Amino acid sequence: MWSFLYGQNHGKFELILDNAPARSAELLAQDRVDAALVPVIAFQIIDGVSLIPDVCVGARERVRSVCLVTKGNDLADVASIALDTSSRTSVVLTKIIFREFLGFEPEWKDAHPNIDVMLADADCALLIGDPALRLSAMPQGSPLRTFDLAELWHEHTGLGFVFAMWMTRCASVSVDFAAARDEGLSHLDEIIANYETDIPLGPDEMRKYLSENISYSIDDSMRRGMELYFELATKNGLIRENRPLRFAENQ
């Protein structure tokens, strides 16, 4: 987003900013935007949508900003999970991990992303984004235990994971999203400075998160991971059908 807010794309497009990925998917489904950065599960839910090639928000092994949190228990001992429903991709991934890899299904509870409230009502909580990152900076000795979702996925599949992609319902797009991504990556210092007061990670840890944990281009492992994710989501009745990947064309 840096390019659209501060860089070469600033002022060229009308932006609608919303912290909840699920809300962005709603705007795309309602044709209120030409393109949106949305959870990948939206590709299987929104009619007539195409993926913007290559550009993504994903992780090859560990993401840090999408995690399950317990009060110290192992996941095998979890009976109930409070789900942050702001990203449907992560909710579906959590259900796949328990059904396919851990072999059981806990009770699911929808919740707002407040870890204290979530764990007061459930054994485990799914958190995404800044709240999850803040937990990754917990001091040693904390009673809470975190499990990285991308790490769990990689442990059981050997594949990377794509959490979100730019998507459109238009026949083609005039925005060079790959160039916008690259411009943002060349301004990591400014991006880190913008978030210093919001997230309790030091500059070095934030740089590692933005440049090592998050992957912004899809390699073969991540693409195969996305295809397997859709296959398992269909198998478990979490989506109605598994549509083949379809990519938009650039003008």
N, C-alpha and C positions, 0 to 999 in steps of 0.2 A: 504493500500500500504506500510505501514511502514516496515512490515516483508520482503517485496521484495527489499526495498531500503536499509535497515539497519540491518534487523534481520536475523532469521534462514534461510529464503529463499533467502538471498542476494547472487547473483552470480549463482544461480541454474537455472534461467530462463532468457531468453532475454526479456527485457521490452521495450515496445513502449509507451511513455507517451505523451498524448495530452490533453489539457485543455478542449476541446469541446467533450462532451459525444456523440454527433451525429457523430463525426469523428471516435470514437472508434467503433461505430456500423457499419460504412462503412468498417473498417478493418476486422471486424468479417464476414460481408457479403461476402467479397472478399477472404475469407480463408487465410488472411495474418497473422492471429493470431489464436492460439488454443483456447483461452478464452479471454473474454473482459468484463470489468465492463461497462454496457451500460444502457441507459434508458429502463424502462420495456416495453415500447411500441414496442421496437425492437423485442420482442418475437412474436408479431403478424405480423411482416413485413418481417423478415429474414427467409427464408425457411430452414427447417431442424435444427432449433436451439433448445437447451434444457437449462433449468434453473439449476444453481448450487443450491442445496437445502439449505434453511435456511438463508444463508448469503445475506444481502441486505443493501441498504441505504434507509431508510424510516423514517417515523415519526408517532408516535401514536396520537399526537394532534397538535403540532406546530413545524415547521421546521426551520424558520427564514431565510434560505438561498434560498428560492423560494418565490417570492412575486410579487404582483401587486402594482404599485406606481402611485398615482395621484397627481395633483397639489393642493390637498386639497379637491377635490370632493369626494362624495360617489360613489360607483360603479354603483348605479342606474342612475347616471347622466352622465355616460361615453358614448361617441358616437364613439370613435376610440381608438384602442389599438396597440401600437408598440410591436411586439413580438421578444424577443431574441430567435432566432431559433436554438441555440446551443444544446438545449434539446427538442426533439420532444414530450417527455412525458409531460413536463410542458405546452407546447403549446396546446396539446390535452386536458389536464386537464383544462386549462383556457377556452377553447371553451365549454367544458361540463358544467363548472360552470355557464357561461352566458346563455347557451341554456336551460339547465335543471333546474337550481336553481334560476336564476335571471329572466328568461323568455324573454330575448331579445338577439339580436345579433348585436354587434357593428361592425364597419369597422375594418378589420385586416390589419396590415402593418408589413412586415418583417423589422427587424432593427438589427444593431450591438449594443452590450450592452454598450451604452453610455447614461446615464440617461438624461443629458441636451439636447442632440440631439433628443432623443426619445420623450421627453415631449414637444419639440418645434414643433413636427409634429403630436402629438397625445394627447388625453386626459389622457391616461393611458399607463403604460409600464410594460411589464413582464421582470423581472430580475431573474437570477439564479446564484448560487455560490457566489464567493467573492464579486462581485458588490452588490448583495443583502445583504450580511452580513454587508458590510460597511454602507449601508443605515440603518440597524437595530441599528447602533451606532450613529445615528443622534442626535444632541442635541435637547432638548425640545425647542419649538418655531419655528422649521423648517416648512416652508410652505408645504412641501411634506407630503403625507399620505400613509402609507403602509398597505397592506392586505396580510396576510400570506396564501399561497395557501393550505397548509395542514390543517390549522385552518378553512378555508372556507369549505373544503371538510368534515372535521369532524363535523362542525356545521350543515351541511345539511344531512349527512349520519350516523353520530355516529361511523364511522369507521376510522381506521388508513389508511395510504397511503404508498405505496412502490414506490419510485422514480427510483431506479436503482438496478440491480442485475448482478452478474457474469453470463455469458452465454457462451455456447460452441456449436460447430457443430460436435464435436468429439463424438464417441460412449461412451467414458468414459474419465475421467481426473485423473491425478496422483497428482495434487496439492490439499493439504488440506486447502481449503480456510477458513474453520471455525477456524482452528488453527492459520492461518495467521491473521484473524480478532482479535482473542483473544490476540495474541501477541501485536498487535497494541494498543489495549485497555489497556494493561498493561504498555504502554510507553506514556501515554498522556502528561506527563510533557515535554518530548523531542519534541513531535509533536507541542505542544503549543509554545515552544521556537522557532521552525522553522518558525512560522508564525507571531511572535510578531511584526515584522517591516512591514508586508504586510497588516494586517487587524487591524483597530483601535479598537479592543476589548481588554479589560484587561484580564489578565490570568484567573481570576475567571469566567468572562463571556464566555471566550473561552472554559473553562472546562465544563461549563454548556451546551454550545452548543454541544460539542463533546460527552458528557456523558448522557445528558438528552433530548435535542431536537432531536438528530439523534438516530435512532434505527438501529442496525446492524443485528438483528435477526427478523424473521417474526413470529409474534404471530397470533392467530386466527382472530383478528380484522383486521390486516393488510392484511392477505391472502384474507379475504372476501372483503376488500376494493379493492384489486387488481382485483378480479373477477368482482366486480361491475363496476369498471373503464373500463375494457375491454368490458363489456356488454353495457355500455352507449356509449362508443366510436363506437361500431358497430351500435347501434341504430341511432346515429347521422351521420353515413356515414364517420367517421374519420378513420376507418380501414375497410378493405373489409370483413373480417370474424373474428369470435371469436374462435380461436383455444383453445382447452382444455389445461390446464397446463401440461407440460411434463418436468420431471426432469432428469438430467444426473446421471450416476452412478459413484461412486468412484472406482478406481482400487484397 
